[in-house]
Amino acid sequence: MPFQKLAAGGTAAMAGQVGNGPGAATAPTLDTLRGYRAYARRWVFLLVISLLSYSNAMLWLSFAPVADNIARYFLLSTEQINWLSLVYLVVSIPAGVVAIWVLDSVGLRWATILCAWLNFAGSVLRALPCMVPSAQDPFVFLMGGQSLCALAQTLVVFSPAKLAALWFPEHQRATANMVGTMSNPLGVLVANLLSPALVKKEEDIPVMLASYIMPAGLAFLLATACLWESVPPTPPSAGAARSTSENFLAGLKLLVRNKDYVILAVCFGGGIGIFSSFSALLEQVLCVNGYSNEFAGLCGALFIAFGILGALALSLYVDRTKHFTEAVKIGLCLTSLVCVAFALVSQLQGQTLALSAICSLLGLFGFSVAPVAMELAIECSFPVGEGAAAGLVFVLGQAEGVLTMVLLTALTVRRAEPSFSTCQDGQDPLDWKGSMLLMAGLCTFFSCLMVLFFHAPYRRLQAEADRASPSRTTRARQPRTTYPTRQPPLRLCLSTRLAPSMNPVRSLGQLLPGT
């Protein structure tokens, strides 16, 4: 029977049925044919996680743009102000392992609710020194609030990958992962713009702290009231039906033994470390050669904005083509070229247009790879849980970020000759040439390692294709004469191995008579 006639038949009663038998052929679509369904409330879940990630990133860097005003208002030192941001990196490494277990064992709903409570409690605790003027040591409240927010970060930063796998169909996973992942750098961008706009003088700091409570409170209310379950009643794909089939410890062992995953984790984790160092050190690198703080902020904004645009375009492309590996490899290679250009041009004076373009391209090529690489980590490590696959990459990236930042700052030397420095620390200008060349070298090394040694199959897509056609092996053993002569392409679809670039939905369509 032609597939169009099947769609015209009365199939409403079959929508929730798992169609493994011949009777499932009366469904109107291929997903319904196999008993899979996507629920509209998946967008609410994505909204909550995106808002949480956005709010958490705002809380992370809310103090950095107005550090001098914060120090004077609360009578703190510069080192104490820096620790309000560094605590995120310190806490995320040990707490990230616990967050992996929570996501894959306790469930996505409770992990998200716990994250919302921690994030909201941390935002309120930070504001208590302003609400209670008699507070003896405001740094304790500020650091305590930032620590709670840092714990929340580990629960939300790699949740988008698990949400996309559990709730979204195969053709929307990369896009959903992109929306949740890019909410974090969007929060960083807004914090860099909002804090200086709110704090014109020291007396405006209570207003700033109260403003950051509002998005955290909204995410807290939505997570508590609108999230009802960790997984949908009916899975949206075959991969979701088999999600997290490995327990926590067994999954970690499989990841460590998976050569392709280890290569991806090291390379992409190194990329995370490089981009974290770039964001943190950008102002210090540029001010040495006479660039203003406003220009450094503009470069950081272009870096994030173009990264979000690139991630949107690349995720839509990958959702359609499934070229995960090609997209990541090409993106890393282009990022390496731009990183070399930044290492050279940043040492010159008066190159505002060139530096603006370079920072834009660095975000466009580098940031856009992040959600696709997270999806690729899940593809090459299936059936390990999504929380473990994405979370281990994040934890490794944070550790590599700390090492990279320490190494880059250790290689700097004091400049003896006069310079056009605009740095405001009252210290002698530093020479960042060797550090920037090292950053470009590391980026190139990770790109080459990825291109030369990463050749992983798409295990989740293969599993979904196998699940969609469970009788494939049995049919392949039948005599060739049993197949209708009008379907010669059928032999190609009955191969026991599926090429990584093959669309599993297209392969399933070839198995249906009359399509």
N, C-alpha and C positions, 0 to 999 in steps of 0.2 A: 504494500500500500504506500503511495507517495506520502512524504512527510507533511506536505501541505494539507492533505486530507486528514491526517492524524490530528493536526492542530485544530481542524474544524469540528472534530467530534466532541461530544460532551465529556469533558475531562476535569471538571471542577472537583469531583470527588477524589481524583487521583493526586491532588496537589500535595498532600502530606504523606503519600505512600512511598515507601522505599521501593523503587521499581527495579528489582533485579531479575524478575521473570519476564516472560513474553507479554504479560498483560500490561506492563509499564509502557509499552509502545504506543499507548493511546494518549500520552501526555503531549501538551502543546509545545514544549521546549525541551532542549536536551537536559537542562538542569532539573526540570520537573520530571523528565523521563527517569532520572536516577533517584528521585526523591529528595533533591536538594532545594533549599529555599532561602532567600535573603529577606530579612525583616527590615522594615522602615526604621525601627528604633535603633538600628546600628548607627545611624547618623547622630542620634542623641548621645550615644556612648562616645562616638568620635568627638563630638562637641565638648563633652566633659573632659576627656583626656587632653584635648588641644588647649582648652582653657586652663587646665591645671598646669600643663607644661609652660604655657605662656606666662601665667602668674608666677610660677616658681622661678623662671629665668629673670623676670623683673625684680623679684626679691633678692636674687643673687647679686646683681650688679647695681642695685639702687643706690648704694653708698659711694661707689667708685667715682662717678662724675662730679660729686660735690664733697669729696673727701676732706678738703680744707675746712669747709663750713661745719661738717660733722665733728671734726676734731676740736674745733674751737667751742662749739655748742656743748659738747659732752666732756670737754677737758681731757681728750684722749690723745695719744701719740699717733704718728703716722704708721708705725708698725701695727698698732692695735686696729687701725682702720683697714690695713691690708689683710689682716687675719679674718676680717668679716667676709671677705671674698674667698680667701684661700681655704677656709674651713670646708667649703663645698668639695674641693679636690681631696682633702684629707679624709673626710667622712665617706666619700663615695667609694673608695677602694675597698675597705672592709665591709661596709654596709651593702655594697652592690651584690656581693655573694649571697647575703641573706635575702635581698630583694629578689634574686633569681629564684630561690626556693619558694618564696611567698607567691610569686606569679605562677609558677608551674604546679605548686602543691595546694595552696589555699584557694587560688582562683583569682581571675582578673577583677571581678566585682569588688571583693573585699580588699584587694590590694589597692584599687582605685579609691575606695572610701577611706581606707587608712591614710593614703597619700593626701587626700583632701583635708582630713582632720589635722594631720601634722602640718600641712602647709598653712592652713588658717590659724592654728594655734601659734605657729612661729611668727606669722605676720602681726598678730595681736601682742605677743610677748615683746617684740621689738619696740612697739609703741608705748609700752608701760612706763618707761622713764619720763615720757612727756605727759602721760595721764596722771602719774603719781609723782609730783615734784619732790617728795621727800625720799625718793629712792636713793640709797646710799652709793651704790656702784652701778651706774648705767651700763657699763661695758658688759656686766654679767647678763643683763637682760638682752642686750643686743646680740651677744655671742650665743646665748641660749636660744633666742629666736632663729638666728641664722643656722644653728645646728639642727633644729627641728626641720627647717626648710631643706637643709642638705639631705636629711634622711628621706624626706618626701621626694627629692629629686631622683633618688635611686629607684623609686617605685614607679615613676612616670616616664623617665627618659627613654626606656626601651619597651614601654607598654604598647606604643602604636604598632609594632611588628606583630605582637600577639593578638591585638584587637583585629588587625587586618586579616590574620590567618583564621581566627575563630568566627568572625561575623560577616566578612565581605566575600563575595564570589571571586572567582579566579581573575576575572577581567578588571577588578577594582582594587586589588590588594595593594599594588604599588602606589596608586593614587592616595588611598586611605593612609598608608604608612607615611607618605610624603606630607600630608596635611598635619598629622600628629607630630611628626619629627620637626618640621619647619616652624611649628609654633614656638619652639624653644628659642631659636635665633631671633624670631620676631619679637619675643619678649625682651631679649637683650637690646635690640635696636630701640624699642620704645623706652626702655629704662634710661638709655643714654641720652635720649631726647627729653624725656619727661622730668627727670630729676633736676637738670639745670634750669628748665622752664619753671618749675615750682619753687625752687630755692634761690631767690634773689638775695636774701639775707638770712642770717642765722635764725631769726624768729619764724621763718617759714618751714623749718624742719618738721614740726609736729603735723603740719598740713601734708607734707610729703609722705610721712609714715602712715597717716590715716588714708591717704589716697591709694596706697598699695594694699591696704586691707580689703578694699572693695572687690577687686577681681578674685582674690583668694576666698572671700566670703561667698561670692556668687558660685564659684566652683564647688565649694563645700556644700551649699544648699542643693545644687543640681546633682552632685554625686550621691548625697544621702537620700534624696527624694525620688530620683528618676532612674536609678540603676537597680534593676530587679534580679538579674541573673548574670552569671559569668559567661555562659554559653547559650546560644539560641536553642529553642526546642528542636529544630531541624537544622542540621549543618548546611552551610551554603555551598560546600564543595567536598570532594572526596578527601582532600588534604585536611580540612577541618574535622571531618569524621574520625580521622586517625591522629588528631593532634595530641601532643604530649603523651604518646604511648609509652615513652621511657620515663622511669622515675628519675629523681634528681641526681643521685650519685651515679647511676648507670649512664644517664645522659652526659654528665661531665666526663666520664671515662671515654665514651664514644667520641666526644668532641676532641679530647686530647689525642686520640688515636687517628683522627681524621686529618690526613696530611693537607688536603685542600682547604679545610676549614682553618687549620693552624696558619697556613700561608695568608689566607684572607684576613684573619684576626690580627696577625702581626702587621700586615701592610695597612689595613684600614685603621687599626688602632694607632699606628704611627701617624697616619694622616690626621686623626683626631688630635693627637698630641701636637702636631705641627700647627694646626689651625688654632688650637687653644693658645699656644705660645704666640702666634702671630697676633691674635686679638689682644692679648694682654700686654705685649711689648710694642705694639704699633706706634703709640705716642712717643715712647722713649727712643725708638729708632729714628723717627722723623724729626723730632725737635732738635737733634744734634746738628742737623744741616739747615736749620733756620725755618722749618715749617711750623706753623702755629698749631695750637691745640685744636682750634676750630677746624683746620684743614685735616688734622688727624682724625677728628670725629667724623668729618665728611667721608674720608676714605673708609672708615669702619662701617658707616651707614651704607655706602655703595657696595661694600663687600657682602653685607648681609642681604640687602635688597636684591641684588642680582643673583645671589645664591638661591633665594626663595623662588624667583622667577625661573631660574634654570631647573630647579628641582621640580617645579610644576610641569614644565614642558617635557623633561626627561621621564618623569613618572608616567605621564600620559602615553608617551611613546613606548615605554617598556611594557605597560599594561597591554598594549596591542600586539607588540612583536615578540615579547619574552626574550629579548636580547640582553639579559642581565649582565653576562660576562663581558660582552663587547662594550656595553655602555660604561661599565666600571673601568675597564682597561683604557679605553680611549680618554675618558675623563681624567684619570690619573696621569696619563702621559701629557695631556694638554696642561694640567695643573703644574706639572714639573717644569715645563717650558716657561710658564708665567712666573713661577716661583724664582727661577733663575733670573728672569728680567727684573723682578722686584729687588733681588739681592744686589744687582748692579745699579739700577736707577735710584734706589733709595739712598745711595751714597753720594749722589749729585745734588747740587743746589738749583732751585728755580725750576724744577720739573713737575709742576703741579698737574698739568694736563696728562702727562705720561703716567704719573703715579695714580691719578684718578682712574685712568683707563685700566691700568694693571690691576688695581685692587678690585675693580668691577669684574674683570675677567677671572681673577683668582676666585672670587665668590661664585661666578657663573659656572666654572668648570669643577671647582673643588667641592663647594657646598652641595651642588646638585647631585653629586654622587652618593651622598650619605644615605637617603632612604632606599636607593636601589641596592647599595651594598648591604644594608640590613636585610632586604628581601633575599639577596643572593646568599647571605649567611644561613638563612633558614632553608633555602633550596638545597644547598650542598650538605646540610647536616641533618636533614629529615631522616628518621622520625623523632629526633631529639626535640624537646619542648622549645617553643619559640622564645620563652623568657630566658632560658639558658643560652640559646644560640645568639640572640641579640645582646643579652646582658653581659656575657663574657667578653664580647667585643668592646662594649662600653667600658667595663672595668679595666681591661687591658689598655684601652685608649687613654683613660684617666692616668694610669700609672706611667705610660709612655709620655703623657703630657707633662707630668711633674719632672721626669728625668730630662726631657727635652728643654724645659724652661730653665732648670738648674744648669744644664750644660751650656745653653746659649748665654746666660748671664755670666757664667764663670769664664767664658772666653773673651769677654769685653776687657778693654784696657783703657786707661785714662789718656786723653788727648793732651799732648804737651803744647802743640801749636795753637795759635788763636783760631777760633771758629765762630760761626754765625749761630751758635746755639741759642735756642729759645726755651730750653728746659728750665723749669721753675723750682727745681729742688735745691738750688744754691750750691750744687756740686759741680766739679769739673766735668765737661762733656766726655762721653764715652765713645770709643770707636767700636761700631757694631759690624764692621766689614767682615771679619772672620766668622762671626756668629751667623750673619745672613747667608754667607756662602755655605756654611755647614747646614743650615736649614734647607737650602736649595739642594745640597748633596743628599741629605736624608730623603727628601721628597723624591728625587730621581732614583735613589736606591730602592725605595719601596715600590715605585712604579715598575722598574725593571724586574724586580722579584715577582710582582704580580703578573706581569705580561709573560714572563718566561716559564713560570712553574705552576701557575694556577690553571687547571684544565678539569674542572669538576662537572659531573653531570647534574642535571636538574632533577634531583630525586623526588621532590614533592610533585612536580608536574608529571613525572613518570608514574608515580603511585596513583595520581588522580586518573591518568589514562588507563592504568591497569584496573582500577576500581570501576571505571566507567564501562570496561569490557571484560568482566570476570571470566567469560568462557572463551577468551581468545586462544589460550593454549590448547584447549580441547578441540576447537574448530581447526586449528592449524594442523592437527594430526589426522584429520579426515582426508580422504582421497580428493585430489584436485577436481575430479569430475563432479563432486557434490556442489560446487559453486556455480551459480548462474553464469552463463557465458557473457551476459551483458554487463558484468562487473569485473573486468580484468584488474582494476586497481586494488581489489580486496586483498591480494596476496601481500602487497606492500604494507598494508595496515596490520597484518597478522604477525609481523616480525616481533620477536621476543624482546627486542631492544628498541627504544624510542630515542630518536636524535634529540639533543637538547633544544634545538630551535624549532622542533615540530610542534604545532598547536594541538594540544590534546583534544580540544573540542572538534577541530577539523577531522582528526583521526577517527573519532567516534562517529561523526557524520558519515564517513565512508563505510562504516560497518552496517548502516541502516539500509535496507533494501529500498530502492527507488529514489535515493537522494543523489 
